[in-house]
Amino acid sequence: MTEKEKMINQKLYDANYNSELEEERLKCKRLCQLYNQLPIDDLERRHAQIKKILGKTGENVHIEPDFWCDYGYLIEVGENFYANHGLVILDAGKVTFGDNVFIAPSCGFHTSGHPIDFERRNRGLEYAYSIKVGSNVWIGAGVQVMPGVTIGSNVVIGGGSVVVKDIPDNSVAVGNPCRVIRAITEEDRQRNWNRSPHTAQDYSKRNYLLRLL
């Protein structure tokens, strides 16, 4: 097997000292750099450029700059994909998103990992385990998804979570490590999210006092 074949087949491979992979990463970084430098209101060029980077997309895909990935061609996104600023996808393994995925700022999806023993790690060896995200998923700000994780459909991941294990469908999950705290229910569909002025004032006071602690 070539190092690239090992990478795609989730085996230990030489990530740091293989010329083929180095050149592919460099090519992808150039494309990302160009994307991030495009005028923010030039939606036509941005749309065309992101389709050059990613392996497969739906028709409606929108990623705010800055966006970085390693190879690009191992990323697949469905219809109505939106990611806010600061998205990083380390796609040495395949990363797949379903339809209607909403990603908040400063999130990372990391397929790459390294051996625990320093001898092999120092030789540049690593592995890459695929990540899969279902449809109708909201990923909160600052979430980091680790190698090999599957996030189901109709899931909300709370901000700041570190996802190290699979998350089932129809779940609200949060924490480090991320864990399911409850199911999504019919009550969530009926809830009125409007906050009264009195409630909002109390909430602001509480946050102010917490910052003083």
ABEGO torsion letter per residue (X at the ends): XBAAAAAAAGBBBBAAABAAAAAAAAAAAAAAAAAAABBAABAAAAAAAAAAABABBBABBBBBOBBBBAAGAABBBBBGBBBBBGBBBBAABBBBBBBGBBBBBGBBBBABBBBABAAAAAAGBBBBBBBBBBBGBBBBBGBBBBBGBBBBBGBBBBBGBBBABBBBBGBBBBEOBBBBABBBBAAAAABBABBBAAAAAAAAAAAAAAAAX
